[in-house]
Amino acid sequence: MIYRIAHVLFNIVNFFWLNITVEGEENVPDTGRAVICANHMYWYDPLLIDTVIKRPIRPVNFMAKAEIFKNKFVNWILKEVHVFPVERHKVSMTTLRTAMGILNNDELLGIFPEGTRVKPGQKVKPADGFLFFALKTKSPIVPVHIDGSYKFRGKIRVTFGKPIELKEYYGKRLTAQQNEKIGQEILDQIYQL
């Protein structure tokens, strides 16, 4: 209930605050699990991605840094809109179980492979381990690129790329080098959208 109300409110904010163009929304599966992987340039990115997926309305369960959950009211709101905490630079068993549970329930998991906000145009190496969830649950990765300005009436373009299947790696144990190489290839695809 709270999620639906928030979805409507943020769509109103989007309409009046931003000038949004969405491309490739059809690449987000209507049913089944997927990992939504996007570049991250502003705190509003998860809300933007979640609200531009219109057909059907499917919550994207995003990870967010644990520090913002300390306030009880903020904690309650974030959990109601499908955001869950993650410790930066170390992933707890609770976070692993939550993320795996989301995908095993055929829901959407949102991850920012950069691991933090990055200035527009800047390119970084992917954070360690973001592939883990997709590989363990055999989930497609939907690359997403956000470009533009969050200033009042700024132009924002959200592009959803074609799902990336990593079938050749399912069930295999990847070396750190393979993990880094595949992660960088996916991040490069996100930047190129």
N, C-alpha and C positions, 0 to 999 in steps of 0.2 A: 504493500500500500504506500509506504513512505517512498519507496523507489519510484513508483509511477508518478507520484506528486512531484518529486524532485526532477524526474525526467521532463515533465511538462514545464516546470519552472525554469530549468536550464535551457530548454528550447526557446522559451520566451527571451531569456537573457541573450542567447545566441542571435536571435532574430534582430533585437534592437542594438546589441553591442558590436556584432561582427558582420562582415560580409563574407559568408562561407560558400565555397564551392567544394562539392564532394564528387570524386571520381572513383569508379570501380567498386562501389558498395556491393554490387552483385558478387564480388569475390569473398564476402563474408558468408559462410554457410548458414542457411536458414535453420538447420538442425545439426546436431552432433557437436563434437568437441573441436576446438581450435585454439591455438595460441596466437593472440593478436600482438605482434611485435612492432613497436613504433619508435621513431626518434622522439626525444624528449627535450623541449625547449622552454616550457612554461608550466607552472603548477596546474593550470587549467586543462592541460592536454588530456588527462583521463576522462574528464567530464565532457570535453569536446568529442572525443572518439565515441564514448558511450551514447551521446545524444544524436550523433549523425547517422548511426545505424538505425534505420527506420523499418526495415522489413524482415521479419517481424521484430518488434522491440525485444531484444535479448540483452540482459545485463552483461556487461563485461566486468569480470571480477579482477580488479587491479590490486597489485601490491603497492604499499606506500611505506615510507620510512616510519619505524616504530615511534619515534619521538612525537609525532603529531597525534598519537592516540592517548597521550597522558591526560588530557582534559576529558572528563567523563562525558560531557555533552558532545564534544567533537567525536569521541570514540563511538558513541551511540549512533550519531548521524552517519559516520563513515561506514560502519558495519551495515547500516540499513541500506546504503547505496552500493553495497557489494565491494567494499574496499577492506583489505586485511593487512595487518602489520608484518613487516619484515625488518630484521636487524640488518643494517648495512654492513657489508664486508664479512658477514657470517649468517648463514641460513640455519634457523633452528628446526628441530624435528616438527614442531607445530606448524611452521610455515610450509615445510615440505608436505606434510599430511594435508594441509588445507589446499594447496595448489594441486596436488595429485587428486584429491577428492573432487575438486571442481571439474577437472578434465575427465575423470572417470565417471562423473555424472553427466557427461556430454554437454558441458557448459563452456563458455568462453573465458579464457584466462588472459589478462592483459599484462604485458611485460615491456619495460623499456630496457632493451639490451645494453644501452649505454651505461645504465646503472645510476645515472644522475642527470640533472638538467644540463644541456649543452647549448651554447650560443648558436644561433642560426649560421649555417655555413661552416661551422667547425666540425671536424670529424675526429672521432676518438676510437679506441679499441673497445670491443664489446666486453662487458663484465663477464667474469667467469661463471659458467654453469647455467646460463639462460637456456641452453639447448636441452638440458637435462629433462625438463618437464615434457617437452615435445617428444623426445626419443623414448622415454619410459612409458608414455601413454599412447604412443603411436599417433600423435596428433599432428595435423597439418599446421604450418606456420603461415599466418597471413601478414605479410609485410605492410606497414603503413608509414607514409611520409606526411608530416605536417610541415607546411611552409607558409610564411607570411608574418603578419604583425597583429598582436593582440591589442593594439591601440584602438580607441573608439572608432568604429566603422572600418577598422583595418581589414584588409583582404587576407583571408586564410584559405588555403587549399589543403584538403585532406584527400590523399590518394591511397586507396586500398589496392595492393598488388595481387596477382594470382597466387593462390595458396602454394606453398613449397612443401613437398612431401620428401621426407628423408628416409624412405623405405630401405634404401641400401645400407643404412646404419642401424635399423631396428634390431635390438637384441645383441648388438655388438658393444664391446667395451672400447671406447675411444681413448686414444692417448691425449695428453694435454695439448700437444701440437695439432692433432686432428680437430679437437674441440675448438681451439683458437682459430684454425683455418676456416672451418665451416661457419663458426660464429661471425668471423670477419666477412665472409662471402655474403651472409644474410644481411649484415649491417650495411655492406656496400650496396646491396639490392635496394634496401630501404632508402638510402641516400640518393639513389638514381631514379627513384619514382618521381 
